[in-house]
């Protein structure tokens, strides 16, 4: 997908930052899967124009064979994150059997020139098929601070030769810097939770996107509780990658979950599976105590129609919050 990497779009209190690949409201980042963000970015860059489903499939899925349901779920996730009502849309209007049009009032801002904000820590996002994020330690104070996520370089002074030499030292430092440890902060009154990718019990390739998709939905819902600290999807992917568990045959096993819980400091792990039952989809979820390796709770649900997945996962998440004693009134972040 072609995009202007230095654009930030503002829409009714929301900021869609193409360089960082994130959406935020009042400074708080909203969780969106990578593909759902790409759908939003593609539509907002073509604000006011009808974008057909075929165009979206061609631009974002290229040669990958996917069904209409995949696109529908991405649009639903975007709408849920933005607070958009499909019946009275403010952002994305559905054109039946044709496609979508972004209808919100859009302001586009472009980064230009040097900026003077103080930078004390630098992170580089490495976007691969796993969405893994590698954190880079802070630069020595003597080195010039390079741009953060696509922003221009700021030099305090000195000759070009000195700057180039410093950059050479810096990038040599990057190549040898160890990957940062991923540990969930231990906060009094909050349990740490890791939601694992789901197991595709049917072995149906058409459903394989649900392995990560269902985990993403639960991570989003559980993250709203102020009594839980949730391992993000990016952190999970990075841990799986480092441990060599990235294959579908190992990344959803209980022993893998217990190993990753130990590495990340998660006190609770959520595992699950799904299977096709005729035209329906059955989803099973277990809540495990990571230290004892014992089952704390189990829930299951049957989804009658694909378009009901999001609402059913919301209900499932509420049940899990009750099992985790994290759904008290006033303790759920909006």
Residue pairs with C-beta under 8 A, 6 or more apart in sequence:
1 38
1 41
1 42
1 59
1 60
3 18
3 41
3 42
3 45
4 18
4 45
4 110
5 18
5 19
5 150
6 18
6 19
6 110
6 111
6 112
6 150
6 151
7 18
7 19
7 45
7 108
7 109
7 110
8 15
8 16
8 17
8 18
8 19
8 108
8 109
8 110
8 111
9 15
9 16
9 18
9 44
9 106
9 107
9 108
9 109
10 16
10 106
10 107
10 108
10 109
11 44
11 91
11 104
11 105
11 106
11 107
12 90
12 104
12 105
13 25
13 26
14 23
14 24
14 25
14 82
15 23
15 24
15 25
16 23
16 40
16 41
16 44
17 23
17 24
18 41
19 111
19 149
19 150
19 151
20 125
20 149
21 34
21 37
21 125
21 127
22 29
22 30
22 32
22 37
23 29
23 30
23 32
23 37
23 40
23 81
23 82
24 30
30 81
30 82
31 81
31 216
31 219
31 220
31 223
31 232
31 233
32 40
32 77
32 78
32 81
33 74
33 77
33 212
33 213
33 216
33 233
34 127
34 131
35 60
35 74
36 74
36 75
36 77
36 78
36 81
37 78
38 60
39 56
39 60
39 71
39 74
39 75
39 78
40 78
40 82
42 51
42 56
42 59
42 60
43 51
43 92
43 100
43 101
43 102
44 102
44 104
44 106
46 102
47 102
47 103
47 104
47 106
48 101
48 102
48 103
49 101
50 95
50 98
50 99
50 100
50 101
51 99
51 100
51 101
52 98
52 99
53 68
53 71
53 98
53 99
53 100
54 99
55 99
56 71
56 99
56 100
57 66
57 71
61 70
66 209
67 206
69 306
69 307
70 209
72 306
72 307
73 213
73 306
73 309
73 310
75 92
75 94
75 100
76 307
76 310
77 217
77 310
78 84
78 92
79 85
79 86
79 89
79 91
79 92
80 310
82 91
82 92
84 90
84 91
84 92
86 92
86 94
89 103
90 103
90 104
91 102
91 103
91 104
92 100
92 101
92 102
92 103
93 100
93 101
93 102
93 103
94 100
95 101
111 150
111 151
111 152
112 152
113 152
114 152
114 153
114 154
115 151
115 152
115 154
116 154
119 145
119 148
120 138
121 138
122 136
122 138
122 139
122 145
122 146
122 148
123 133
123 135
123 136
123 148
123 149
124 134
124 136
124 174
125 133
125 149
126 132
126 133
126 134
130 237
130 238
130 240
130 241
130 246
131 233
131 234
131 237
132 234
132 237
132 238
132 241
133 234
133 235
133 238
134 179
134 180
134 238
135 179
135 180
136 174
136 177
136 180
137 177
137 180
139 145
139 170
139 173
142 166
143 166
143 169
143 170
144 153
144 154
144 155
144 156
144 158
144 163
144 166
144 167
145 154
146 153
146 167
146 170
147 153
147 154
155 163
179 238
179 242
182 235
182 238
182 239
182 263
182 264
183 264
183 265
184 192
184 194
184 229
184 231
184 264
184 265
184 266
185 192
185 229
186 192
186 265
187 229
189 227
190 226
190 227
190 228
190 229
191 227
191 228
191 229
191 267
191 268
191 324
191 326
192 228
192 229
192 230
192 231
192 264
192 265
192 266
192 267
192 268
193 222
193 228
193 229
193 230
193 231
193 266
193 267
193 268
193 269
193 270
193 324
194 230
194 231
194 236
194 257
194 260
194 261
194 264
194 266
194 268
194 269
194 270
194 290
195 215
195 218
195 219
195 222
195 230
195 231
195 236
195 269
195 270
196 215
196 236
196 251
196 252
196 256
196 257
196 260
196 269
196 270
196 271
196 272
197 211
197 212
197 215
197 236
197 240
197 251
197 252
198 210
198 211
198 212
198 214
198 215
198 252
198 271
198 272
198 273
198 274
198 283
199 211
199 252
199 253
199 271
199 272
199 273
199 274
200 207
200 208
200 210
200 211
200 248
200 273
200 274
200 275
201 273
201 274
201 275
202 274
202 275
202 276
204 276
207 274
207 276
207 281
208 248
210 274
211 248
211 252
212 233
214 272
214 274
214 283
214 313
215 233
215 236
215 272
216 233
217 309
217 310
217 313
217 317
218 270
218 272
218 285
218 313
218 316
218 317
218 320
219 230
219 231
219 232
219 233
221 313
221 314
221 317
221 318
222 228
222 230
222 270
222 317
222 320
222 321
222 326
223 230
223 333
224 332
224 333
224 334
225 321
225 324
225 326
225 327
225 331
225 332
225 333
226 331
226 332
226 333
227 324
227 325
227 326
227 328
227 331
228 321
228 324
228 326
231 239
231 264
231 266
235 264
236 260
237 246
239 260
239 263
239 264
240 246
240 251
240 256
240 260
243 256
243 259
243 260
243 263
244 250
245 251
245 256
245 259
245 260
250 256
252 271
252 273
254 271
254 288
257 269
257 271
257 288
257 290
258 269
258 288
258 290
258 293
260 266
260 269
261 267
261 268
261 269
261 290
262 290
266 290
267 289
267 290
267 291
268 287
268 288
268 289
268 290
268 296
268 324
269 287
269 288
269 290
270 285
270 286
270 287
270 288
270 320
271 285
271 286
271 288
272 283
272 284
272 285
272 286
273 283
273 284
274 281
274 282
274 283
274 284
275 281
275 282
276 282
277 302
279 304
280 302
280 303
280 304
281 302
281 303
281 306
281 309
282 300
282 301
282 302
282 303
283 300
283 301
283 302
283 303
283 312
283 313
283 316
284 298
284 299
284 300
285 298
285 299
285 300
285 316
285 320
286 295
286 297
286 298
287 295
287 296
287 297
287 298
287 320
287 323
287 324
288 294
288 295
288 296
289 295
289 296
296 323
297 320
297 323
299 316
299 319
299 320
299 323
301 312
301 315
301 316
303 309
303 312
318 327
321 327
321 332
